[in-house]
Amino acid sequence: MNKFRNFPPINTLINDESLADYPLYLRSYFAKQVVSNCKKELTKNENLNFSLQDLLTKITQNIQDFLNTQSQSLVNATGVIIHTNLGRSIIDEHIFEKTKPIICSYSNLEFNMQTGKRGSRYDALNANLKILFDCEDCLVVNNNASAVFLILNTLAKNNEVITSRSELVEIGGNFRIPEVMLAAGVRLKEIGTTNKTHLYDYENAINENTKMILKTHRSNFAFKGFFEEVSLSEIHTLTKKKKLISYYDLGAGWCEKINKQLSKNEPNVKELLKHCDILSFSGDKLFGSTQAGIILGKKKYIQQLKKNQLLRMLRVDKITLAFLNETTKAYLEKEYEKIPTLKLLNDDLKTIEKKALFVQEKIPVKCELKTSKSLVGGGSMPDKSLDTLVLSFNEKALPLQEKFRKKGIIGRIENGCFVLDFRSILEKDLSRLIHAIKEVFHA
């Protein structure tokens, strides 16, 4: 145990020049942790020996590992526009600047400027959403999973909800429709088969306990081949006839101005609203804003949602409201360039080629410009892709991918080569990308 005396004082480690660039709290925390762990190892094996350099190396590695877990900006060169692991849709800097006076000051979040009394945090956003979607009423919660839960729990608790077996989907994080329905207090009534559901399946399943028919958009997988489903308009006609509620869990749906290549056979929010009582979708997918669950529909149903005590737990904060409100204004003012997701999805090949050639001309590195395909991502439009251009590097793909990742550049491997897809790369990131490429190749 006398070997413990050979350990340098903690202050010696904390103040070592090799750690000078790291914050004091990290140097202090990991110096103590490393010394403690090394002493534990020493009690098990007295033959071990830890030099000053050994300890400093371990502290440095621990700090680096910690810093890699912290939030940091990345360059998305994967070609996946709404990349779930990279933050899905991003906020435009102009929109961010407009929200700063609200976020960085006291605001009228729940204060009515006319009466001087308490107001509703949803009023401003709801007013704009009603204009944008031409709906009776609306509500926003913290994500679409919350929206699904709140709607089922409020409008169909202790009753049966009919849904097609082919729509009992699972999305990321093991979020499954059947489990959510159970947790919301409703009874699931499955109908049809995996590949075919007919209108008479819905009709035959309706009984005195039925409250709602739920249709779920298969936004993260596609059916092909011998397949048939009932349209939302047919379901809505049936629910009106039987005095039931029709709810469409859209998940991801586009609003305006989207690539024609993508919009074909893909549901549009405004159109869908004509054929259901209530509808919900994500704010951070094709809508191109921040994470939220946007609920639109008949006023009498939305009002019931607002009275549910669960809403207090599912409500959004002032930052989310500010971002959503400015995004909604951008739609209303037809300023689509302020919605990065839309811009990247709508970019033509000439725009993408311009970015790729700009980078290629600035780097003294051998790479090839190739055509390829990009994906929408984010559990949206799984059967659709977009033409794109990539820079392909011929060096060993896996080591190269790791080197770029350490520089904050996330690309992909295609046909055995590491590639950078320029559809998902932002204009503002081109200089950073050029600098990273030069560092990786020591050019």
Secondary structure, 3 states (H helix, E strand, C coil): CHHHHHCCCHHHHHCCHHHCCCCHHHHHHHHHHHHHHHHHHHHHCCCCCCCHHHHHHHHHHHHHHHHHHCCCCCEECCCEEECHHHCCCCCCHHHHHHHHHHHCCCCCCCECCCCCCECCCCHHHHHHHHHHHCCCEEEEECCHHHHHHHHHHHHCCCCEEEEEHHHCCEEHHHEEHHHHHHHCCCEEEEECCCCECCHHHHHHHCCCCEEEEEEECCCCCCCCCCCECCCHHHHHHHHHHHCCEEEEEEECCECCCCCHHHHCCCCEHHHHHCCCCEEEEECCCCCCCCCCEEEEECHHHHHHHHHCCCHHHHCCCHHHHHHHHHHHHHHHCCCHHHCHHHHHHHCCHHHHHHHHHHHHHHCCCCCEEEEEEEEEECCEEEEEEEEEEEEEECCCHHHHHHHHHHCCEECEEECCEEEEECCCCCHHHHHHHHHHHHHHCCC
